[in-house]
Amino acid sequence: MKRIDNILQVLDNVGSRTITVFGDYCLDKYMYIDPARDEASVETGLTAYQVDRTDLFPGAGGTITNNLRSLGAQVQCVGLLGNDGEGYDLLQCLKRIGADTELMVQSDSIPTNTYMKPMRKTGEKTYTEMNRLDRRSFCETSKELEDRLLGNLERALDWSQGVIIIEQYMQRNFAAITDRIRDALADLAVRFPDKFFFADSRGFAQCFRHVIIKCNQFELSGAEQDENTLRSGAEKLLATNNARAVVVTVGEEGAFVFERGTMTRIPAFPVEGPLDIVGAGDATNAGVMLGLTLGLSLPESALLGGCISSITIQQIGVTGTATIEQVKQRLMSCPGC
């Protein structure tokens, strides 16, 4: 109960916090197709799907940004995008939610990472996602783009209390987070000990140093859901990577926070009804960093992240967000969490 009281006491200060979201951004482009309008292509004879409407959302780092803005925090975006139509759309999405995009790095040499999601109508109000079409770079990120990213990140640190590092892709060195960028992030974390550096990586968690590392039980190298194995994997990161701490999420069972010499179990908030877990990790990231910049301990911040995630996964068919009022209500309704 004390943890929840501590969280409730600081939530009204969210608007005074600025967080930098650094790394991979993408555009989520949903294309809604009505099969009643299918027609045969004159050129190929294949079925030409007719798109009724499109919805555009900022993805990856953009999803974290959307969560932070919904909660009322100020956000500085630092990432890569192409000088193309998708890049324009992504910037407009970020600006629409009130994020600062002045330090985004735009270039003619790369495409904007884009997930195109055809959604075929299956009922009066229901759609099923078809094969996704992805667009992203398959060339190594240039030194010139790395330099621009790092320069902009240092500028962002002047007015940010923390940095969320998001590494979305499994291909090494093809996007915003490269080996060189990770080394530079480690140096920045040492140079700016008063700033929080929090890294979430799908494939390279073990490559980050001197930062708080967050992953799920499957992304933690060699780890399964067994508590002893989780502890062993986290302690290895703490020892060999000089990680500040390790946060491991374990789905509906909550999370573990590993700090030097301690392990804290973070309970999950109980939720009912249909769930959509898309974006759950991004919501958790937003909550953890927000808590840290508000002066909460890491276990308290992880509890806040779990609370926010429990709200977003109840929003079906969209990448959900939460408001401060929703968070307060959820915290007060779960005194045993």
Secondary structure, 3 states (H helix, E strand, C coil): CHHHHHHHHHHHHHHHCEEEEEECEEEEEEEEECHHHCEECCCCCCEECCEEEEEEEEEEHHHHHHHHHHHCCEEEEEEEEECCHHHHHHHHHHHHCCCECCCCEEECCCCCCEEEEEEEECCCCCEEECCCEEECCCCCCCHHHHHHHHHHHHHHHCCCCEEEEEECCCCCCCCCCCHHHHHHHHHHHHHCCCCEEEEEECCCHHHCCCCEEEEECCCCCCCCCCHHHHHHHHHHHHHHCCCCEEEEECHHHCEEEEECCEEEEECCCCCCCCCCCCCHHHHHHHHHHHHHHCCCCHHHHHHHHHHHHHHHCCCCCCCCCCCHHHHHHHHHCCCCC
